[in-house]
Amino acid sequence: MRTTAQYSAAAAAAAAAAVLTAAPATAAETRCAILSEGHVDVFGLAYEEGELELHVHDGENDVEYAPHEVLLQVADEAQTTVPADYGFIGAPGSKVWILPDTDVEGLLFAGWGAEEIAAGDFVDDTVTFTVHDAEGRGDVALYTVDDFGGADVLFDSDEGAGSWDATAGSHGHMNWAFTKAGLYRFTVEAEGVDAATGEAVSTGEVDYWFWVEA
């Protein structure tokens, strides 16, 4: 579901206003879209004319946004407790908000997408996503879960930057855990080595915004 600054939740509207204030000046002339449920490639990636670019792809409406144009909302329905053996998130049994790596009605089904990267663009057909930081009231963890319930941590805000590789044409999902409600800013970069020139190509560091409902 997509709404605009007229979204009925006053807190989400205030968060969207905060995003526009903090975002580049070019964002001040546009309203901030709020994505609150459905399939979203948060870290969408494209490569055109030598430019590697990060965007947000709203799969429900097939719309792409620049990261500063979007507030990604974590609904209160995402609130749960930290599972045992997941101490990288927090103390087992403590409160946490988790966007799962499966499609759950009423929540964002959030992941990354490299479908717009063509085979042969990059060496080994590989690009690397790096989350440099996630700033907010609480801690953040991004992780996947294997068939035996074990977690592969992609990013843990307590541990610094986290990276993972993606193959050209692929996409995937992970779990997004937030330990407190409030506004979060992610600083993200994607990079690869151009197969034709041998030169490193980067998006530079790009900011994304999440609002976790209380």
C-alpha positions as a LaTeX table, in Angstrom:
\begin{tabular}{lrrr}
\hline
Residue & $x$ (\AA) & $y$ (\AA) & $z$ (\AA) \\
\hline
Met1 & 0.00 & 0.00 & 0.00 \\
Arg2 & 1.29 & 3.47 & $-0.83$ \\
Thr3 & 0.13 & 6.68 & 0.77 \\
Thr4 & 1.47 & 10.26 & 0.77 \\
Ala5 & 1.99 & 12.91 & 3.43 \\
Gln6 & $-1.76$ & 12.82 & 4.06 \\
Tyr7 & $-1.27$ & 9.39 & 5.72 \\
Ser8 & $-3.63$ & 9.15 & 8.69 \\
Ala9 & $-0.99$ & 8.25 & 11.29 \\
Ala10 & 0.33 & 11.55 & 12.62 \\
Ala11 & 3.58 & 9.96 & 13.74 \\
Ala12 & 4.33 & 8.57 & 10.30 \\
Ala13 & 3.58 & 11.95 & 8.72 \\
Ala14 & 5.94 & 13.62 & 11.17 \\
Ala15 & 8.61 & 11.05 & 10.34 \\
Ala16 & 8.12 & 11.71 & 6.64 \\
Ala17 & 8.57 & 15.43 & 7.29 \\
Ala18 & 11.78 & 14.66 & 9.14 \\
Val19 & 13.03 & 12.68 & 6.14 \\
Leu20 & 12.37 & 15.59 & 3.80 \\
Thr21 & 14.17 & 17.94 & 6.18 \\
Ala22 & 17.21 & 15.69 & 6.42 \\
Ala23 & 17.29 & 14.63 & 2.76 \\
Pro24 & 19.06 & 16.54 & $-0.04$ \\
Ala25 & 17.57 & 19.87 & $-1.10$ \\
Thr26 & 16.11 & 18.30 & $-4.25$ \\
Ala27 & 13.79 & 16.26 & $-2.03$ \\
Ala28 & 12.21 & 19.36 & $-0.53$ \\
Glu29 & 10.10 & 19.86 & $-3.66$ \\
Thr30 & 8.49 & 16.40 & $-3.54$ \\
Arg31 & 6.17 & 14.64 & $-1.13$ \\
Cys32 & 7.53 & 11.63 & 0.66 \\
Ala33 & 5.87 & 8.34 & $-0.25$ \\
Ile34 & 5.19 & 5.98 & 2.66 \\
Leu35 & 5.45 & 2.28 & 1.85 \\
Ser36 & 3.93 & 0.16 & 4.58 \\
Glu37 & 3.22 & $-3.30$ & 3.13 \\
Gly38 & 3.80 & $-5.59$ & 0.18 \\
His39 & 6.81 & $-6.54$ & $-1.90$ \\
Val40 & 9.54 & $-3.90$ & $-1.97$ \\
Asp41 & 13.10 & $-4.12$ & $-3.27$ \\
Val42 & 14.48 & $-1.63$ & $-0.78$ \\
Phe43 & 17.99 & $-1.83$ & $-2.20$ \\
Gly44 & 17.09 & $-1.90$ & $-5.89$ \\
Leu45 & 20.05 & $-1.59$ & $-8.24$ \\
Ala46 & 20.44 & $-0.51$ & $-11.88$ \\
Tyr47 & 23.43 & 0.07 & $-14.17$ \\
Glu48 & 23.04 & 2.37 & $-17.17$ \\
Glu49 & 25.65 & 4.23 & $-19.21$ \\
Gly50 & 28.37 & 3.52 & $-16.65$ \\
Glu51 & 26.29 & 4.76 & $-13.70$ \\
Leu52 & 25.44 & 2.40 & $-10.85$ \\
Glu53 & 22.30 & 3.59 & $-9.06$ \\
Leu54 & 20.35 & 2.58 & $-5.96$ \\
His55 & 16.58 & 3.01 & $-5.83$ \\
Val56 & 13.47 & 1.64 & $-4.11$ \\
His57 & 11.21 & $-0.56$ & $-6.25$ \\
Asp58 & 7.61 & $-0.76$ & $-5.05$ \\
Gly59 & 6.67 & $-4.12$ & $-6.52$ \\
Glu60 & 2.98 & $-3.75$ & $-5.63$ \\
Asn61 & 2.58 & $-0.77$ & $-7.95$ \\
Asp62 & 5.66 & $-1.24$ & $-10.16$ \\
Val63 & 6.99 & 2.20 & $-9.24$ \\
Glu64 & 10.59 & 3.21 & $-8.59$ \\
Tyr65 & 11.63 & 5.95 & $-6.17$ \\
Ala66 & 14.88 & 7.59 & $-5.26$ \\
Pro67 & 15.74 & 6.50 & $-1.69$ \\
His68 & 15.21 & 10.01 & $-0.29$ \\
Glu69 & 11.65 & 10.05 & $-1.67$ \\
Val70 & 10.47 & 7.13 & 0.48 \\
Leu71 & 9.73 & 6.40 & 4.12 \\
Leu72 & 9.63 & 2.63 & 4.74 \\
Gln73 & 7.20 & 1.91 & 7.55 \\
Val74 & 7.55 & $-1.01$ & 9.97 \\
Ala75 & 4.01 & $-1.57$ & 11.28 \\
Asp76 & 3.38 & $-2.32$ & 14.94 \\
Glu77 & 2.17 & $-5.77$ & 13.81 \\
Ala78 & 5.86 & $-6.56$ & 13.29 \\
Gln79 & 6.43 & $-6.41$ & 17.04 \\
Thr80 & 7.51 & $-9.71$ & 18.60 \\
Thr81 & 10.20 & $-11.00$ & 20.96 \\
Val82 & 13.82 & $-11.95$ & 20.31 \\
Pro83 & 14.09 & $-15.72$ & 19.72 \\
Ala84 & 16.48 & $-17.86$ & 21.72 \\
Asp85 & 19.94 & $-18.19$ & 20.11 \\
Tyr86 & 19.49 & $-14.84$ & 18.36 \\
Gly87 & 21.56 & $-12.83$ & 20.80 \\
Phe88 & 22.94 & $-10.65$ & 18.01 \\
Ile89 & 19.52 & $-8.94$ & 18.03 \\
Gly90 & 19.17 & $-8.56$ & 21.80 \\
Ala91 & 18.34 & $-10.46$ & 24.97 \\
Pro92 & 16.07 & $-13.46$ & 24.26 \\
Gly93 & 12.46 & $-12.56$ & 25.05 \\
Ser94 & 13.02 & $-8.80$ & 24.75 \\
Lys95 & 10.86 & $-6.65$ & 22.49 \\
Val96 & 11.79 & $-6.35$ & 18.83 \\
Trp97 & 10.16 & $-5.41$ & 15.54 \\
Ile98 & 10.96 & $-7.83$ & 12.70 \\
Leu99 & 10.08 & $-7.57$ & 9.03 \\
Pro100 & 10.32 & $-11.24$ & 8.00 \\
Asp101 & 11.86 & $-12.73$ & 4.88 \\
Thr102 & 8.45 & $-14.15$ & 3.95 \\
Asp103 & 5.39 & $-12.33$ & 2.63 \\
Val104 & 3.09 & $-11.50$ & 5.58 \\
Glu105 & $-0.09$ & $-9.51$ & 5.03 \\
Gly106 & 0.11 & $-6.03$ & 6.51 \\
Leu107 & 3.92 & $-5.90$ & 6.60 \\
Leu108 & 6.64 & $-4.91$ & 4.18 \\
Phe109 & 8.19 & $-7.85$ & 2.34 \\
Ala110 & 11.52 & $-6.10$ & 2.03 \\
Gly111 & 14.69 & $-7.14$ & 0.27 \\
Trp112 & 17.21 & $-6.25$ & $-2.42$ \\
Gly113 & 17.09 & $-6.51$ & $-6.20$ \\
Ala114 & 19.72 & $-6.81$ & $-8.93$ \\
Glu115 & 17.34 & $-7.78$ & $-11.74$ \\
Glu116 & 18.34 & $-4.66$ & $-13.69$ \\
Ile117 & 22.00 & $-5.72$ & $-13.69$ \\
Ala118 & 22.72 & $-7.61$ & $-16.92$ \\
Ala119 & 24.98 & $-10.63$ & $-17.19$ \\
Gly120 & 28.41 & $-9.49$ & $-18.33$ \\
Asp121 & 28.18 & $-5.99$ & $-16.83$ \\
Phe122 & 30.44 & $-6.81$ & $-13.89$ \\
Val123 & 33.36 & $-9.11$ & $-13.19$ \\
Asp124 & 32.06 & $-12.51$ & $-12.04$ \\
Asp125 & 28.54 & $-11.11$ & $-12.59$ \\
Thr126 & 28.74 & $-9.91$ & $-8.99$ \\
Val127 & 27.84 & $-6.71$ & $-7.17$ \\
Thr128 & 28.32 & $-6.06$ & $-3.46$ \\
Phe129 & 25.82 & $-4.37$ & $-1.14$ \\
Thr130 & 27.25 & $-2.72$ & 1.98 \\
Val131 & 25.26 & $-1.25$ & 4.85 \\
His132 & 27.74 & 1.15 & 6.41 \\
Asp133 & 25.55 & 2.26 & 9.29 \\
Ala134 & 22.01 & 2.33 & 10.67 \\
Glu135 & 21.32 & 5.18 & 13.07 \\
Gly136 & 18.22 & 5.36 & 15.28 \\
Arg137 & 16.92 & 4.93 & 18.81 \\
Gly138 & 17.74 & 1.23 & 18.89 \\
Asp139 & 19.89 & $-1.43$ & 17.29 \\
Val140 & 19.36 & $-2.97$ & 13.84 \\
Ala141 & 20.17 & $-6.39$ & 12.42 \\
Leu142 & 19.68 & $-7.77$ & 8.91 \\
Tyr143 & 19.92 & $-11.54$ & 8.57 \\
Thr144 & 18.79 & $-14.63$ & 6.71 \\
Val145 & 17.81 & $-17.98$ & 8.24 \\
Asp146 & 18.92 & $-21.37$ & 6.94 \\
Asp147 & 16.83 & $-24.55$ & 6.79 \\
Phe148 & 17.92 & $-25.47$ & 10.32 \\
Gly149 & 16.96 & $-22.14$ & 11.88 \\
Gly150 & 20.50 & $-20.78$ & 12.04 \\
Ala151 & 21.03 & $-17.10$ & 11.30 \\
Asp152 & 23.48 & $-15.64$ & 8.80 \\
Val153 & 23.97 & $-12.05$ & 9.92 \\
Leu154 & 24.39 & $-9.63$ & 7.02 \\
Phe155 & 24.52 & $-6.48$ & 9.13 \\
Asp156 & 24.57 & $-5.79$ & 12.88 \\
Ser157 & 24.63 & $-2.14$ & 13.95 \\
Asp158 & 26.65 & $-3.13$ & 17.03 \\
Glu159 & 29.40 & $-4.57$ & 14.84 \\
Gly160 & 29.82 & $-1.92$ & 12.14 \\
Ala161 & 29.41 & $-2.25$ & 8.39 \\
Gly162 & 28.08 & $-5.45$ & 6.85 \\
Ser163 & 28.25 & $-6.64$ & 3.22 \\
Trp164 & 26.90 & $-9.36$ & 0.96 \\
Asp165 & 27.29 & $-10.26$ & $-2.71$ \\
Ala166 & 24.53 & $-10.51$ & $-5.29$ \\
Thr167 & 24.54 & $-12.05$ & $-8.74$ \\
Ala168 & 23.41 & $-10.12$ & $-11.83$ \\
Gly169 & 19.69 & $-10.64$ & $-12.43$ \\
Ser170 & 18.98 & $-11.91$ & $-8.91$ \\
His171 & 16.99 & $-10.68$ & $-5.95$ \\
Gly172 & 16.47 & $-11.81$ & $-2.38$ \\
His173 & 14.91 & $-11.10$ & 0.99 \\
Met174 & 16.15 & $-10.94$ & 4.54 \\
Asn175 & 14.81 & $-10.31$ & 8.02 \\
Trp176 & 15.00 & $-6.73$ & 9.33 \\
Ala177 & 15.11 & $-6.43$ & 13.14 \\
Phe178 & 14.72 & $-3.14$ & 15.07 \\
Thr179 & 14.96 & $-3.07$ & 18.87 \\
Lys180 & 13.09 & 0.21 & 19.44 \\
Ala181 & 10.38 & 2.27 & 17.78 \\
Gly182 & 11.30 & 5.46 & 15.98 \\
Leu183 & 13.08 & 6.84 & 12.92 \\
Tyr184 & 16.15 & 5.11 & 11.46 \\
Arg185 & 18.58 & 6.16 & 8.75 \\
Phe186 & 20.48 & 3.49 & 6.81 \\
Thr187 & 23.64 & 4.44 & 4.91 \\
Val188 & 24.08 & 2.01 & 2.01 \\
Glu189 & 26.47 & 1.55 & $-0.92$ \\
Ala190 & 26.62 & $-0.87$ & $-3.84$ \\
Glu191 & 29.70 & $-1.51$ & $-5.94$ \\
Gly192 & 31.25 & $-3.79$ & $-8.53$ \\
Val193 & 34.04 & $-4.00$ & $-11.09$ \\
Asp194 & 33.02 & $-3.14$ & $-14.65$ \\
Ala195 & 33.79 & $-6.19$ & $-16.80$ \\
Ala196 & 34.64 & $-4.10$ & $-19.87$ \\
Thr197 & 36.92 & $-1.51$ & $-18.30$ \\
Gly198 & 38.18 & $-3.26$ & $-15.16$ \\
Glu199 & 37.32 & $-0.15$ & $-13.17$ \\
Ala200 & 35.57 & $-0.17$ & $-9.81$ \\
Val201 & 32.09 & 1.38 & $-9.96$ \\
Ser202 & 30.11 & 2.57 & $-6.93$ \\
Thr203 & 26.78 & 4.18 & $-6.13$ \\
Gly204 & 28.43 & 6.16 & $-3.37$ \\
Glu205 & 26.84 & 6.20 & 0.06 \\
Val206 & 23.06 & 6.60 & $-0.11$ \\
Asp207 & 20.61 & 7.21 & 2.77 \\
Tyr208 & 17.40 & 5.25 & 3.34 \\
Trp209 & 14.76 & 5.96 & 5.98 \\
Phe210 & 12.64 & 3.59 & 8.10 \\
Trp211 & 9.91 & 4.44 & 10.59 \\
Val212 & 9.16 & 1.80 & 13.26 \\
Glu213 & 5.70 & 2.19 & 14.82 \\
Ala214 & 5.31 & 2.14 & 18.59 \\
\hline
\end{tabular}
